[in-house]
């Protein structure tokens, strides 16, 4: 699946954080976005570990972008929370992942692979700034 629940949470949280001028805490984010607090906290920690977010402690603490939104690519954040870039289908990037075991006769894979390559290109060239301006 292209977007998992983790990547969806990450996108929603990052868009919200982008629009704030100060740190945003997990409680505020989960309440405003109506998301599971514990799962969102894990997602935000993954983003912080990847250098996408920075965590501020103490009063007024929370999460802020670790770098400008123009430098954070959507593909990067998907890899940070899912450990891979979104795949259209399990086999779309390589025939070795063919779930049917029929990779030698698959007529659909060339199309899926071209589609995956185009999606990957969009994810690697679309920044967080691009999607917050829409």
C-alpha positions as CSV (number, residue, x, y, z in Angstrom):
1,X,0.0,0.0,0.0
2,X,1.3,3.4,-0.9
3,X,0.4,5.3,2.3
4,X,0.2,3.5,5.6
5,X,-1.5,4.8,8.7
6,X,1.9,5.8,10.0
7,X,2.7,7.8,6.9
8,X,-0.8,9.4,6.9
9,X,-0.3,10.5,10.6
10,X,3.2,11.8,9.7
11,X,1.9,13.9,6.8
12,X,-1.0,15.3,8.9
13,X,1.2,16.1,11.8
14,X,4.0,17.7,9.7
15,X,1.5,19.9,7.9
16,X,0.1,21.1,11.2
17,X,3.6,21.7,12.7
18,X,4.6,23.7,9.5
19,X,1.7,26.0,10.1
20,X,2.7,26.8,13.7
21,X,5.4,29.2,14.6
22,X,6.3,27.5,17.9
23,X,6.7,23.9,19.1
24,X,3.6,21.7,19.0
25,X,3.2,18.9,21.6
26,X,1.8,15.5,21.0
27,X,-1.3,16.1,23.1
28,X,-2.3,19.2,21.0
29,X,-1.6,17.4,17.8
30,X,-3.5,14.3,18.7
31,X,-6.5,16.3,19.9
32,X,-6.6,18.7,17.0
33,X,-6.1,15.9,14.4
34,X,-8.3,13.4,16.2
35,X,-5.5,10.8,16.1
36,X,-4.3,8.1,18.5
37,X,-1.9,9.8,20.9
38,X,0.4,6.8,21.5
39,X,0.7,5.9,17.8
40,X,1.3,9.5,16.9
41,X,4.0,9.8,19.5
42,X,5.8,6.8,17.9
43,X,5.5,8.4,14.5
44,X,6.9,11.7,15.7
45,X,9.8,10.0,17.4
46,X,10.6,8.2,14.1
47,X,10.6,11.6,12.4
48,X,12.8,13.0,15.0
49,X,15.3,10.1,14.8
50,X,15.4,10.7,11.0
51,X,16.3,14.4,11.5
52,X,13.0,15.7,10.1
53,X,11.7,16.9,13.5
54,X,13.4,18.3,16.6
55,X,12.0,17.7,20.0
56,X,12.0,20.6,22.6
57,X,11.7,19.8,26.2
58,X,10.1,21.7,29.1
59,X,7.5,24.4,29.2
60,X,6.4,25.3,25.6
61,X,8.1,22.1,24.4
62,X,7.0,19.8,21.7
63,X,8.0,19.2,18.1
64,X,9.3,21.7,15.5
65,X,10.8,21.1,12.0
66,X,14.5,20.3,12.2
67,X,15.1,22.0,8.9
68,X,13.2,24.1,6.4
69,X,10.1,22.5,4.9
70,X,11.5,23.0,1.4
71,X,14.3,20.4,2.2
72,X,12.0,17.7,3.5
73,X,10.9,15.4,0.7
74,X,7.8,13.3,1.0
75,X,9.7,10.2,0.0
76,X,12.1,10.8,2.9
77,X,9.3,11.0,5.5
78,X,7.7,7.9,4.2
79,X,11.0,6.0,4.6
80,X,11.4,7.5,8.1
81,X,8.1,6.1,9.4
82,X,7.6,3.0,7.2
83,X,11.3,2.0,6.5
84,X,10.5,2.1,2.8
85,X,9.1,4.4,0.2
86,X,5.4,3.7,-0.7
87,X,4.9,0.9,-3.1
88,X,1.8,0.7,-5.3
89,X,1.8,-3.1,-5.2
90,X,4.1,-5.5,-3.4
91,X,5.8,-6.4,-6.6
92,X,5.9,-3.0,-8.3
93,X,9.6,-2.2,-7.6
94,X,11.0,-5.7,-8.3
95,X,9.8,-9.0,-9.6
96,X,11.5,-10.9,-6.8
97,X,8.7,-9.8,-4.5
98,X,6.0,-11.4,-6.8
99,X,3.3,-12.7,-4.4
100,X,2.0,-15.2,-6.9
101,X,5.3,-16.8,-7.7
102,X,4.7,-16.2,-11.4
103,X,7.3,-13.5,-12.0
104,X,8.6,-15.2,-15.2
105,X,5.3,-14.9,-17.0
106,X,3.9,-11.7,-15.4
107,X,2.5,-9.4,-18.1
108,X,1.4,-6.6,-15.6
109,X,4.8,-6.0,-13.9
110,X,6.3,-3.7,-16.6
111,X,3.4,-1.4,-16.3
112,X,3.4,-1.5,-12.5
113,X,7.1,-0.9,-12.5
114,X,6.8,2.2,-14.7
115,X,4.0,3.5,-12.5
116,X,6.1,2.9,-9.4
117,X,9.0,4.8,-10.9
118,X,6.8,7.8,-11.7
119,X,5.3,7.8,-8.2
120,X,8.8,7.5,-6.7
121,X,10.0,10.5,-8.8
122,X,7.1,12.6,-7.5
123,X,7.7,11.6,-3.9
124,X,11.4,12.4,-4.2
125,X,10.8,15.8,-5.7
126,X,7.8,17.0,-3.7
127,X,8.7,18.8,-0.5
128,X,6.7,19.4,2.6
129,X,6.5,23.0,1.6
130,X,4.9,22.0,-1.7
131,X,2.0,20.3,0.0
132,X,1.5,22.9,2.7
133,X,1.0,25.6,0.1
134,X,-1.8,23.7,-1.7
